[in-house]
Amino acid sequence: MMRWWTERTPRERLMLCTGAALLVVIGLYQGALKPLWAFRLAALQSHAAALAYLDDVESSARVTRALKTAGQNRVALLDGGVRATAAVAAQDAGLAITRLQPLSNGAVDFWLEDAAAPQIFSWLSALNERHGIVVIKADLRRNGPDGMVRVNVALSPPDSP
């Protein structure tokens, strides 16, 4: 090999050394630097995804704590169950129940005539927040030009499906 090298002219030796150095640089770039940069980019993307996931988990935990706290502040249903509790709450809200019908699992179907929609929504919201009563069906229909509505709503106790 030494003989072969010495037979080369100085110009050829320079060109061979330059080519060998260039091959080493390209080999280092392709074999070491490029994979390291790709790994760093993947790690940054993974870190960003983990932070987004952590944010989602923390948000869910805050919501869960709020719901748990709200559940602890609930007042038990009156002796008559959903029927009595909703009727008293409707009376307190200034709503007149025109008809009611017991359903299965302790649920009750209520009918209200000529009620203001905001009153209905605040009544239902209060029932859910204070007692955990759940709306399982609601039908609101406009009852004249003055913004009053006719309502048929089915309410279920908190433990029912």
VENRABEL-V951244 format. One record per backbone hydrogen bond with DSSP energy under -0.5 kcal/mol. CO is the residue of the C=O (numbers start at 0). NH is the residue of the N-H. E is the energy in kcal/mol with one decimal. If there is no record, write none. Layout:
((CO | NH | E) (CO | NH | E))
This chain:
((0 | 4 | -2.2) (1 | 5 | -2.2) (2 | 6 | -1.4) (4 | 7 | -1.0) (8 | 12 | -2.8) (9 | 13 | -2.2) (10 | 14 | -2.2) (11 | 15 | -2.8) (12 | 16 | -2.6) (13 | 17 | -2.6) (14 | 18 | -2.4) (15 | 19 | -2.4) (16 | 20 | -2.6) (17 | 21 | -2.4) (18 | 22 | -2.4) (19 | 23 | -2.2) (20 | 24 | -2.4) (21 | 25 | -2.7) (22 | 26 | -2.5) (23 | 27 | -2.6) (24 | 28 | -2.5) (25 | 29 | -2.9) (26 | 30 | -2.8) (27 | 31 | -2.2) (27 | 32 | -2.0) (28 | 33 | -3.0) (31 | 35 | -1.9) (32 | 36 | -2.5) (33 | 37 | -2.3) (34 | 38 | -2.4) (35 | 39 | -2.3) (36 | 40 | -2.4) (37 | 41 | -2.4) (38 | 42 | -2.4) (39 | 43 | -2.3) (40 | 44 | -2.3) (41 | 45 | -2.5) (42 | 46 | -2.4) (43 | 47 | -2.4) (44 | 48 | -2.3) (45 | 49 | -2.4) (46 | 50 | -2.3) (47 | 51 | -2.1) (48 | 52 | -2.4) (49 | 53 | -2.7) (50 | 54 | -2.3) (51 | 55 | -2.1) (52 | 56 | -2.5) (53 | 57 | -2.8) (54 | 58 | -2.4) (55 | 59 | -2.5) (56 | 60 | -2.4) (57 | 61 | -2.3) (58 | 62 | -2.3) (59 | 63 | -2.6) (60 | 64 | -2.7) (61 | 65 | -2.5) (62 | 66 | -2.7) (63 | 67 | -2.6) (64 | 68 | -2.7) (65 | 69 | -2.6) (66 | 70 | -2.4) (67 | 71 | -1.6) (68 | 72 | -1.1) (70 | 73 | -0.9) (77 | 80 | -2.3) (79 | 82 | -0.7) (79 | 83 | -0.6) (80 | 84 | -2.4) (81 | 85 | -2.8) (82 | 86 | -1.8) (83 | 87 | -2.5) (84 | 88 | -2.2) (85 | 89 | -2.4) (86 | 90 | -2.2) (87 | 91 | -2.4) (88 | 92 | -1.7) (89 | 94 | -3.2) (90 | 93 | -1.1) (94 | 96 | -0.6) (95 | 112 | -0.6) (98 | 110 | -2.6) (100 | 108 | -3.2) (102 | 105 | -0.7) (103 | 106 | -1.8) (106 | 102 | -3.5) (107 | 109 | -0.5) (107 | 154 | -2.9) (108 | 100 | -2.6) (109 | 152 | -2.4) (110 | 97 | -2.4) (110 | 98 | -1.4) (111 | 150 | -2.9) (114 | 148 | -2.9) (115 | 119 | -2.0) (116 | 120 | -2.6) (117 | 121 | -2.4) (118 | 122 | -2.3) (119 | 123 | -2.7) (120 | 124 | -2.4) (121 | 125 | -2.5) (122 | 126 | -2.2) (123 | 127 | -2.0) (124 | 128 | -2.9) (125 | 129 | -2.8) (126 | 130 | -1.7) (126 | 131 | -0.6) (126 | 132 | -1.6) (127 | 131 | -1.2) (129 | 74 | -4.0) (133 | 135 | -0.6) (133 | 155 | -2.9) (136 | 153 | -3.0) (138 | 151 | -2.1) (140 | 149 | -3.2) (143 | 146 | -0.8) (146 | 116 | -0.7) (147 | 142 | -3.0) (148 | 114 | -2.4) (149 | 140 | -2.5) (150 | 111 | -2.5) (151 | 138 | -2.3) (152 | 109 | -3.4) (152 | 154 | -0.5) (153 | 135 | -2.6) (153 | 136 | -1.3) (154 | 107 | -2.5) (155 | 133 | -2.5) (156 | 159 | -1.3))
